[in-house]
Amino acid sequence: MNNSLKILVVGCGNMGASHATAYHNMDGFSICGLVSTGTSKNLLNEKLGDQYPLYDDFEKALAITQPDAVCISTYPDTHESFAIKAFEKECHVFIEKPLADSVAGSERVAAAAKASGKKLVIGYILRHHPSWQQFVQVAQQMGKPLVMRMNLNQQSQGYMWDVHRNLMKSLSPIVDCGVHYIDVMCQMTRSKPVQVNAIGARLTNDIPEGNYNYGQLQIRFEDGSVGWYEAGWGPMMSETAFFVKDVIGPKGSVSIVAKDAGGKGKSDSVEAHTKTESIRIHHADIDDKNKFTKPDEWLNLTDEPSHQGLCDREQSYFLNAIKNDVDLTDHVQDAINSLRIAFACDESVRSGKPVML
């Protein structure tokens, strides 16, 4: 369409391919190029009908295509430089989480977005998931303080172990994945985090000395709420209880029960990571004999969007923000905040000490 936005897709692996598919199928965007250093762009282009220009170098592609917007789904150590270069060319930017590979870097990206007057949207996919939105809303009804227990351990092999090893060159699992769930905890409590503790372990010689592929973080909030999250990557990881999403409050508890997505062989499935399938709500009300007065409720979620459907929603949000000049100040600050907390957790792992926020 003539009024569609020209978008340059940078990074054509898992998430980049999904975002490109969304742009390919949407009227509001027109892909002007696919960029990657390897063959992923060729495979993606073939999937999309071999109709888009291919580039190996981001800066050259940016100069040649002159896009209105850029989608960045590369490894985190390139996020800051790519985003700032895009803003300097007066492009809107959609960028996969995390926003950058340092807190200072994320603040520089936010400043570049503000200076350019262009939109910056960060790929916090769970914010666009109707079931996760419901999970957050029910958790907020459980009273205070909350106890939030979450993990996503991935028994990765083959291609996914290559991806995870590459990610760990710049970020640990509790930073790269943890920002999602830290963001969820902050939404649930609506309270200020005040202290973090974290531990980590290096379970393989396949990653550089000093890095770790398993980590667990704990957060204490100003309102007394507490939360933990663990993430481990690699072929050694257990598939027992790798998918825990559970919140407890004075009034009861709410849990995601993913009977299929939490099953064998699903721990490194991108499609399974956003599945909820059902939500169990437990009420703490008891009578004078200490017997429960309300049965547990089950919310069976049979009409969940697929992973591609969620990426479509993210890109619709991006398009709407551009077309309708949506104020994204809170969106960007929330992304920086969750990254700041995640890096404090990483500091705690490396120092062996609690970190006050």
DRENGUMAR-538837 format. One line per 10 residues: number of its first residue (from 1); their letters; for each residue x, y, z of C-alpha. Coordinates in nm, 4 decimals. Example, Ala and Ser with C-alpha at 12.3 -4.5 7.8 and 13.67 -1.06 7.14 Angstrom:
<recs>
1 = as = 1.2300:-0.4500:0.7800 ~ 1.3670:-0.1060:0.7140
</recs>
This chain:
<recs>
1 = mnnslkilvv = 0.0000:0.0000:0.0000 ~ 0.1186:0.3548:-0.0738 ~ 0.0733:0.4725:0.2852 ~ 0.2544:0.1739:0.4394 ~ 0.5747:0.2255:0.6377 ~ 0.8984:0.0965:0.4874 ~ 1.0606:-0.1283:0.7472 ~ 1.4096:-0.2787:0.7523 ~ 1.4310:-0.6115:0.9385 ~ 1.7672:-0.6655:1.1089
11 = gcgnmgasha = 1.8218:-1.0156:1.2468 ~ 1.6315:-1.2968:1.0783 ~ 1.6467:-1.5781:1.3343 ~ 1.3651:-1.6904:1.5648 ~ 1.2104:-1.3583:1.6669 ~ 1.3251:-1.1661:1.3594 ~ 1.1562:-1.4209:1.1349 ~ 0.8320:-1.3954:1.3324 ~ 0.8320:-1.0148:1.3201 ~ 0.9116:-1.0175:0.9479
21 = tayhnmdgfs = 0.6199:-1.2553:0.8924 ~ 0.3949:-1.0092:1.0745 ~ 0.5133:-0.7209:0.8544 ~ 0.4759:-0.9378:0.5429 ~ 0.1099:-1.0007:0.6255 ~ 0.0166:-0.6494:0.7472 ~ -0.1130:-0.3659:0.5327 ~ 0.0583:-0.1002:0.7442 ~ 0.4155:-0.2143:0.6806 ~ 0.6219:-0.2863:0.3699
31 = icglvstgts = 0.9520:-0.4716:0.4139 ~ 1.2331:-0.2927:0.2293 ~ 1.5117:-0.5319:0.3253 ~ 1.6256:-0.8272:0.5356 ~ 1.9613:-0.8041:0.7119 ~ 2.1746:-1.0745:0.8738 ~ 2.5398:-1.1751:0.8720 ~ 2.4550:-1.5396:0.8012 ~ 2.2102:-1.7411:0.5931 ~ 1.9020:-1.6808:0.8087
41 = knllneklgd = 1.7921:-1.3972:0.5783 ~ 1.8006:-1.6318:0.2783 ~ 1.5891:-1.8934:0.4544 ~ 1.3436:-1.6285:0.5704 ~ 1.3203:-1.4686:0.2266 ~ 1.2474:-1.8074:0.0717 ~ 0.9697:-1.8581:0.3244 ~ 0.8247:-1.5163:0.2355 ~ 0.8340:-1.5746:-0.1393 ~ 1.1834:-1.4531:-0.2366
51 = qyplyddfek = 1.0657:-1.0945:-0.2842 ~ 1.2833:-0.8833:-0.0542 ~ 1.6336:-0.7347:-0.0948 ~ 1.9004:-0.9027:0.1202 ~ 2.1888:-0.7332:0.3004 ~ 2.4864:-0.8477:0.5082 ~ 2.5651:-0.5083:0.6605 ~ 2.3175:-0.3025:0.8649 ~ 2.4640:0.0416:0.7956 ~ 2.4763:-0.0180:0.4199
61 = alaitqpdav = 2.1191:-0.1474:0.4236 ~ 2.0083:0.1574:0.6240 ~ 2.1719:0.3945:0.3728 ~ 2.0373:0.2155:0.0652 ~ 1.6787:0.1421:0.1751 ~ 1.6134:0.4639:0.3729 ~ 1.3401:0.3012:0.5830 ~ 1.0734:0.4665:0.7957 ~ 1.1228:0.2070:1.0678 ~ 1.3722:-0.0594:1.1741
71 = cistypdthe = 1.3073:-0.3903:1.3516 ~ 1.6103:-0.5091:1.5534 ~ 1.6168:-0.8768:1.6559 ~ 1.9935:-0.9309:1.6669 ~ 2.2063:-1.0398:1.9638 ~ 2.1887:-0.7946:2.2569 ~ 2.5434:-0.6611:2.2178 ~ 2.4384:-0.4889:1.8922 ~ 2.1086:-0.3438:2.0155 ~ 2.2394:-0.0113:2.1401
81 = sfaikafeke = 2.4502:0.0797:1.8361 ~ 2.1916:-0.0358:1.5818 ~ 1.9056:0.1484:1.7545 ~ 2.0998:0.4750:1.7867 ~ 2.2040:0.4600:1.4205 ~ 1.8402:0.4041:1.3237 ~ 1.7249:0.7039:1.5281 ~ 1.9992:0.9167:1.3733 ~ 1.8395:0.8335:1.0357 ~ 1.5006:0.9411:1.1772
91 = chvfiekpla = 1.3556:0.5894:1.1879 ~ 1.1066:0.4473:1.4348 ~ 1.2486:0.1418:1.6147 ~ 1.1067:-0.1883:1.7323 ~ 1.3717:-0.3727:1.9309 ~ 1.3674:-0.7131:2.0931 ~ 1.4297:-0.7307:2.4648 ~ 1.6591:-0.6518:2.6323 ~ 1.6813:-0.2923:2.5174 ~ 2.0631:-0.2992:2.5437
101 = dsvagserva = 2.3409:-0.5029:2.7046 ~ 2.3880:-0.2467:2.9830 ~ 2.1689:-0.0076:3.1811 ~ 2.3684:0.2913:3.0585 ~ 2.3249:0.1639:2.7024 ~ 1.9485:0.1369:2.7452 ~ 1.9377:0.4951:2.8730 ~ 2.1378:0.6124:2.5700 ~ 1.8898:0.4391:2.3378 ~ 1.5972:0.6018:2.5192
111 = aaakasgkkl = 1.7666:0.9413:2.4931 ~ 1.8268:0.8914:2.1198 ~ 1.4599:0.8048:2.0703 ~ 1.3525:1.1176:2.2564 ~ 1.5950:1.3396:2.0634 ~ 1.4733:1.2041:1.7283 ~ 1.1045:1.2330:1.8156 ~ 1.0557:0.8783:1.6858 ~ 0.8856:0.5815:1.8529 ~ 1.0713:0.3127:2.0482
121 = vigyilrhhp = 0.8887:-0.0125:2.1238 ~ 1.0579:-0.2971:2.3135 ~ 0.9503:-0.6567:2.2538 ~ 0.7914:-0.7494:2.5863 ~ 0.5704:-1.0116:2.4292 ~ 0.3907:-1.1182:2.7505 ~ 0.2377:-0.7699:2.7789 ~ 0.0410:-0.8457:2.4616 ~ -0.0828:-1.1873:2.5751 ~ -0.4476:-1.1803:2.6942
131 = swqqfvqvaq = -0.3937:-1.4754:2.9299 ~ -0.0862:-1.3213:3.0923 ~ -0.2777:-0.9950:3.1264 ~ -0.5465:-1.1937:3.3099 ~ -0.2836:-1.3677:3.5244 ~ -0.1495:-1.0276:3.6357 ~ -0.5000:-0.8943:3.7074 ~ -0.5980:-1.1955:3.9219 ~ -0.2667:-1.1798:4.1106 ~ -0.3409:-0.8160:4.1977
141 = qmgkplvmrm = -0.6610:-0.9365:4.3700 ~ -0.4777:-1.1711:4.6103 ~ -0.3868:-0.8969:4.8606 ~ -0.0460:-0.7889:4.9835 ~ 0.2246:-0.8954:5.0227 ~ 0.2599:-1.1269:4.7247 ~ 0.4915:-1.4248:4.6887 ~ 0.5767:-1.4712:4.3199 ~ 0.7466:-1.7883:4.1988 ~ 0.8509:-1.8209:3.8346
151 = nlnqqsqgym = 1.1038:-2.0019:3.6200 ~ 1.1825:-2.0965:3.2627 ~ 1.4630:-2.3492:3.2374 ~ 1.5500:-2.4628:2.8852 ~ 1.7014:-2.8018:2.8063 ~ 1.8513:-2.6720:2.4848 ~ 2.0310:-2.8771:2.2202 ~ 2.1276:-2.8450:1.8550 ~ 2.0466:-2.5042:1.7065 ~ 1.9013:-2.3651:2.0323
161 = wdvhrnlmks = 2.2202:-2.4465:2.2260 ~ 2.4130:-2.2523:1.9604 ~ 2.1734:-1.9601:2.0132 ~ 2.2069:-1.9739:2.3910 ~ 2.5868:-1.9929:2.3828 ~ 2.5940:-1.6893:2.1536 ~ 2.3571:-1.5006:2.3856 ~ 2.5771:-1.5758:2.6854 ~ 2.8695:-1.3958:2.5228 ~ 2.6946:-1.0754:2.6299
171 = lspivdcgvh = 2.4218:-1.1648:2.8821 ~ 2.3349:-1.4289:3.1406 ~ 2.0030:-1.6201:3.1280 ~ 1.8639:-1.4278:3.4272 ~ 1.9216:-1.0997:3.2444 ~ 1.8109:-1.2020:2.8941 ~ 1.4984:-1.3937:3.0023 ~ 1.4590:-1.2453:3.3482 ~ 1.3563:-0.9005:3.2244 ~ 1.0219:-1.0507:3.1094
181 = yidvmcqmtr = 0.9345:-1.1945:3.4491 ~ 1.0776:-0.9079:3.6526 ~ 0.8478:-0.6853:3.4457 ~ 0.5537:-0.9145:3.5304 ~ 0.6377:-0.9007:3.9034 ~ 0.6533:-0.5215:3.8933 ~ 0.3120:-0.5126:3.7253 ~ 0.1670:-0.7474:3.9888 ~ 0.2978:-0.5611:4.2931 ~ 0.2947:-0.2041:4.1586
191 = skpvqvnaig = 0.5600:-0.1529:4.4244 ~ 0.9230:-0.0422:4.4230 ~ 1.1856:-0.3196:4.4334 ~ 1.4347:-0.2481:4.7128 ~ 1.6786:-0.5411:4.7250 ~ 1.7946:-0.8340:4.5132 ~ 1.9899:-1.1499:4.5869 ~ 2.1019:-1.3943:4.3218 ~ 2.3104:-1.7079:4.2725 ~ 2.4505:-1.8676:3.9598
201 = arltndipeg = 2.6487:-2.1682:3.8414 ~ 2.8672:-2.2486:3.5391 ~ 2.7591:-2.5987:3.4395 ~ 2.9605:-2.6359:3.1196 ~ 3.3016:-2.5576:2.9725 ~ 3.1232:-2.4595:2.6488 ~ 3.0844:-2.1025:2.7744 ~ 3.3594:-1.8529:2.8616 ~ 3.5232:-1.8591:3.2049 ~ 3.3412:-1.6248:3.4407
211 = nynygqlqir = 3.0006:-1.6714:3.2726 ~ 2.7191:-1.8862:3.4087 ~ 2.4353:-2.0736:3.2379 ~ 2.2146:-2.1223:3.5462 ~ 2.0904:-1.8441:3.7715 ~ 1.8250:-1.7739:4.0321 ~ 1.7241:-1.4278:4.1503 ~ 1.5215:-1.3072:4.4455 ~ 1.3582:-0.9634:4.4723 ~ 1.2201:-0.7894:4.7803
221 = fedgsvgwye = 0.9673:-0.5108:4.7230 ~ 0.8830:-0.2057:4.9336 ~ 0.5337:-0.3423:5.0145 ~ 0.6760:-0.6660:5.1585 ~ 0.6199:-0.8706:4.8448 ~ 0.8928:-1.1130:4.7383 ~ 0.9610:-1.2955:4.4137 ~ 1.2039:-1.5458:4.2684 ~ 1.2895:-1.6416:3.9145 ~ 1.5310:-1.9013:3.7806
231 = agwgpmmset = 1.6620:-1.9636:3.4316 ~ 1.9050:-2.2224:3.3048 ~ 2.0172:-2.3011:2.9509 ~ 2.1890:-2.6064:2.8109 ~ 2.1744:-2.9783:2.7364 ~ 2.2253:-3.0619:3.1042 ~ 1.9103:-2.8874:3.2285 ~ 1.6325:-3.0909:3.3893 ~ 1.2809:-3.0878:3.2456 ~ 1.1327:-3.1468:3.5905
241 = affvkdvigp = 0.9431:-2.8350:3.7034 ~ 1.0980:-2.6161:3.4358 ~ 0.7757:-2.4182:3.3865 ~ 0.6579:-2.2607:3.7145 ~ 0.4298:-1.9545:3.7188 ~ 0.2718:-1.9204:4.0632 ~ 0.1604:-1.6278:4.2809 ~ 0.0477:-1.6432:4.6460 ~ -0.1168:-1.3710:4.8536 ~ -0.3160:-1.3480:5.1791
251 = kgsvsivakd = -0.6414:-1.4094:4.9896 ~ -0.5227:-1.7156:4.7965 ~ -0.3118:-1.8087:4.4984 ~ -0.3179:-1.8084:4.1207 ~ -0.1145:-2.0396:3.9007 ~ -0.0581:-2.0994:3.5329 ~ -0.1053:-2.4701:3.4650 ~ 0.0357:-2.5434:3.1200 ~ -0.0389:-2.9142:3.0923 ~ 0.0917:-2.9445:2.7375
261 = aggkgksdsv = 0.3441:-2.6583:2.7141 ~ 0.4955:-2.7685:3.0449 ~ 0.5417:-3.1248:2.9196 ~ 0.8376:-3.3294:2.8018 ~ 1.0411:-3.1843:2.5170 ~ 0.8879:-2.8363:2.5438 ~ 1.1484:-2.6566:2.7562 ~ 1.3333:-2.5033:2.4582 ~ 1.0215:-2.4517:2.2428 ~ 0.9649:-2.0822:2.1700
271 = eahtktesir = 0.6012:-2.1614:2.0883 ~ 0.5490:-2.3200:2.4320 ~ 0.7076:-2.0386:2.6351 ~ 0.4068:-1.8059:2.6057 ~ 0.1411:-2.0737:2.6512 ~ -0.0760:-2.0684:2.9619 ~ -0.3583:-2.3088:2.8666 ~ -0.5307:-2.2751:3.2037 ~ -0.5215:-2.0596:3.5160 ~ -0.6038:-2.2080:3.8583
281 = ihhadiddkn = -0.7398:-1.9707:4.1215 ~ -0.7363:-2.0847:4.4840 ~ -0.9299:-1.8956:4.7527 ~ -0.7937:-1.8919:5.1092 ~ -1.1373:-1.8340:5.2733 ~ -1.2058:-2.0793:5.5576 ~ -1.4938:-2.1363:5.8011 ~ -1.4886:-2.1745:6.1801 ~ -1.3598:-2.5295:6.1365 ~ -1.0766:-2.4123:5.9115
291 = kftkpdewln = -1.2369:-2.5724:5.6080 ~ -1.2250:-2.4026:5.2695 ~ -1.5507:-2.2278:5.1797 ~ -1.4865:-2.1856:4.8069 ~ -1.3734:-2.4421:4.5508 ~ -1.0786:-2.3668:4.3264 ~ -1.1671:-2.1992:3.9977 ~ -1.0252:-2.2998:3.6595 ~ -1.0000:-2.0587:3.3705 ~ -0.9486:-2.2773:3.0643
301 = ltdepshqgl = -0.7842:-2.0724:2.7938 ~ -0.8650:-2.2498:2.4690 ~ -0.8444:-1.9511:2.2354 ~ -0.4902:-1.8371:2.3078 ~ -0.2973:-1.6653:2.0303 ~ -0.0055:-1.8592:1.8846 ~ 0.3501:-1.7277:1.9121 ~ 0.3090:-1.5770:1.5646 ~ -0.0233:-1.4298:1.6704 ~ 0.1489:-1.2569:1.9626
311 = cdreqsyfln = 0.4170:-1.1148:1.7323 ~ 0.1366:-0.9869:1.5098 ~ -0.0120:-0.8114:1.8135 ~ 0.3232:-0.6567:1.9021 ~ 0.3605:-0.5143:1.5532 ~ 0.0030:-0.3835:1.5549 ~ 0.0935:-0.2037:1.8781 ~ 0.4071:-0.0619:1.7114 ~ 0.2078:0.0549:1.4085 ~ -0.0593:0.2161:1.6254
321 = aikndvdltd = 0.2053:0.3960:1.8328 ~ 0.3492:0.5469:1.5137 ~ 0.0230:0.6295:1.3392 ~ -0.1494:0.7754:1.6455 ~ 0.1546:0.9307:1.8161 ~ 0.1115:0.7249:2.1340 ~ 0.3127:0.8429:2.4364 ~ 0.5545:0.5555:2.5087 ~ 0.7356:0.7189:2.8040 ~ 0.6103:0.4636:3.0592
331 = hvqdainslr = 0.6696:0.1745:2.8182 ~ 1.0358:0.2697:2.7743 ~ 1.0944:0.3469:3.1427 ~ 0.9454:0.0107:3.2451 ~ 1.1884:-0.1628:3.0086 ~ 1.4848:0.0265:3.1541 ~ 1.3638:-0.0453:3.5080 ~ 1.3349:-0.4214:3.4561 ~ 1.6786:-0.4261:3.2928 ~ 1.8271:-0.2291:3.5835
341 = iafacdesvr = 1.6879:-0.4864:3.8285 ~ 1.8137:-0.7773:3.6158 ~ 2.1663:-0.6353:3.6025 ~ 2.1578:-0.5807:3.9794 ~ 2.0827:-0.9520:4.0074 ~ 2.3755:-1.0300:3.7782 ~ 2.5956:-0.8149:4.0031 ~ 2.4754:-1.0121:4.3046 ~ 2.5710:-1.3413:4.1382 ~ 2.9217:-1.2168:4.0611
351 = sgkpvml = 2.9818:-1.0468:4.3975 ~ 2.8114:-1.3049:4.6166 ~ 2.6377:-1.0210:4.8012 ~ 2.2876:-0.8673:4.8139 ~ 2.2391:-0.5509:4.6068 ~ 2.0261:-0.2647:4.7350 ~ 1.8280:-0.0787:4.4689
</recs>
